[in-house]
């Protein structure tokens, strides 16, 4: 009998070394297979732990192979190793084995789901495993809630702290090399500095957050709002909507309003005083604070417009009561009033619609001459940038530049080359899409967008624009007028 083996830690083995556990299981299954004339031809090792089936890549791979009938059986240490998650996931797994006629073999019993008795027994056992799993989770949540109520800190250490155990209880200790920057942020904010200015200041001094290259407006604002730095423990700041739940195409993190937070006195020391923390909160309450992510799209151009220099998404930000579109990287593209960019996008769609309708009337192929000219211009710029890069090495060898100056200028040239290479790829893709496009289908789609645009909200407008536009590249020189910006469009292929 040809079989595969599926290895996965159980809930009872959490905290133990994964490789050690899986090695022990592998040895036990190999002995069982040898004594029962079973030939193991494939192994699937699940090193991640997740309740959802779709968070377990090896199980998904196994199910594909089972559905194709590659094995006579699958060996597991116990039936609940396959699934003790949601009932929907259990049904998908059991259906795959039942429909393919693949046996589930454990050291205790072999399950043939084509047999009614085995099928009922497998369903009953997975149901009981699910019930046990829910009871364990309930106990864990209850214990977690009690730990938080006692002032323990159970999450990852925030910037300025390190995780420690005090009397076997998890808490935090101050990590001074980072804590000094936290104090600086609070003090600068009370002196009238904004989050963007503070981020630039601490970045210049060498501060570096835990999970990104530099501080941004949002990461500074998060530190200024977080009561942890005043010696508190906070829970329930976020809610999560799983991918697929309520029709959401991706996982969404929602930041709950402050009144829904759970805040208790922590065991850890404070980095800033309660008085300073409260002063910062009062100042923030009187200033415009950008809305937090609650799963709602508030910009019609969200995720569409990219900076031509750095490739990052352009952001909508309200400044002095006026919404602007700007790049969040310091010293990059200049900002422009949001309404001007949006109007330029609609004008482009109107012009494109007219051209498409003329092409249909004339029966001519798509004209890519403008795109061809753009591609040639990008290639020339790219060749010049490559020559500039080579010249920098020559100047370094001639000792015209010292090493810090060379590194600074080389970084700028490399960034420019990366941007030009990205533009070249996008333009080449646009030419290819234009050659393969169906003008009639694209024209119908654009007309539908233009007809419904004014009546839609920001989220609806964003969805409609993304239906016809793949990307928009934004470029604007320093000290130029508001209207002096360039947009390059890549339409969706039709």
Secondary structure, 3 states (H helix, E strand, C coil): CEEEEEEECCHHHCCCCHHHHHHHHHHHHHHHHHHCCCEEEEEEEECCCCCCHHHCHHHHHHHHHHHCCCCCEEECCCHHHCCCCCHHHHHHHHHHHHHHCCEEECCCCEECCCCHHHHHHHHHHHHHHHHHHHHHHHHHHHHHHHHHHCCCCCCCCCCCEEEEEECCEEEEEECHHHHHHHHHHHHHHHCCCCHHHHHHHHHHCCCCCCCCCCCCHHHHHHHHHCHHHHCEEEECCEEEECCCHHHCCCCEEEECCHHHCEEEECCCCCCCCHHHHHHHHHHHHHCCCCCCCCCCCCCCCCCCEEECCCCCECEEEEECCEEEEECCCCCCCCCEEHHHHHHHHHHHHHHHHHHHHHHHHHCCCCCCHHHHHHHHHHHHHHHHHHHHHHHHHHHHHCCCCCHHHHHHHHHHHHHHHHHHHHHHHHHHHHHHHHHHCCHHHHHHHHHHHHHHCCCCCHHHHHHHHHHHEEEEEEECCCCCCCCCCEEEEEECCC
